[in-house]
Amino acid sequence: EVQLVETGGGLIQPGGSLRLSCAASGFTVSSNYMSWVRQAPGKGLEWVSVIYSGGSTYYADSVKGRFTISRDNSKNTLYLQMNILRAEDTAVYYCARREALTGPFDYWGQGTLVTVSS
Amino acid sequence: QSALTQPASVSGSPGQSITISCTGTSSDVGGYKYVSWYQQHPGKAPKLMIYDVSNRPSGVSNRFSGSKSGNTASLTISGLQAEDEADYYCSSYTSSSSVVFGGGTKLTVL
């Protein structure tokens, strides 16, 4: 059974850093296109970042230069390192799987809430 | 990349059919067959309902169907049921090899 479990969210002050984790089971993270998608309170879905099966990484303009996506193949886990956090980064962060670059997000985690506030 | 345009809300009575539109450009919806639809109940993660414009994943009711014409994709739900009440999001592959979502549509079953 495919499962994605995010951890690492919490309350952080503006300018701070946080690392999110997404532990996968039932499939191999490194063989898929893994993304982070966020949802601000009461708002819609926003794609944040992707790591290709080949290792290439891409980011939304809103987080470029501040967020870093990575994976640990030995742990079958996806990460999102978030630096220089802003109030507008407050959201539920989901990890999601795509089997192909053009494929749909077929599995999602339950999400982890990040709140940036002083 | 601007978000795809969806109506903020739609409503229908049980048993009726509703359609949610999703309008983009030739660089996303109009240029590819890679449009997906997601259902999200409050406090839950999104669930894939339609992919590649009109395909249903295993386990999704055949009351859900998708189509596309030009730069606009549509999700139709027939035989509305109370449990269909949720937020619905479209997404599309884009010419920059990225993904863009719609703003979301709140479906109310009257």
Contacts between the chains, C-beta under 8 A, distances in Angstrom:
chain1	res1	chain2	res2	distance
A	35	B	99	7.4
A	37	B	101	7.9
A	44	B	3	7.0
A	44	B	89	6.4
A	44	B	101	6.1
A	44	B	102	7.1
A	44	B	103	4.8
A	44	B	104	4.2
A	45	B	38	7.5
A	45	B	46	6.7
A	45	B	89	5.4
A	45	B	91	7.6
A	45	B	101	4.4
A	45	B	104	7.2
A	46	B	101	6.7
A	47	B	98	6.8
A	47	B	99	4.8
A	47	B	100	7.1
A	47	B	101	6.6
A	50	B	98	7.9
A	50	B	99	7.8
A	58	B	97	7.6
A	58	B	98	6.9
A	94	B	45	6.0
A	94	B	46	7.4
A	101	B	93	7.7
A	101	B	97	6.6
A	102	B	32	7.1
A	102	B	34	4.5
A	102	B	93	4.8
A	103	B	34	7.7
A	103	B	51	7.3
A	104	B	34	7.8
A	104	B	36	3.9
A	104	B	48	5.3
A	104	B	51	3.8
A	104	B	52	7.5
A	104	B	91	7.6
A	105	B	36	7.1
A	105	B	38	7.4
A	105	B	46	7.3
A	105	B	48	6.4
A	105	B	91	7.5
A	106	B	48	5.3
A	106	B	51	7.6
A	106	B	57	6.8
A	108	B	45	4.1
A	108	B	46	5.6
A	108	B	47	7.5
A	109	B	45	6.5
A	110	B	45	5.6
A	111	B	45	5.8
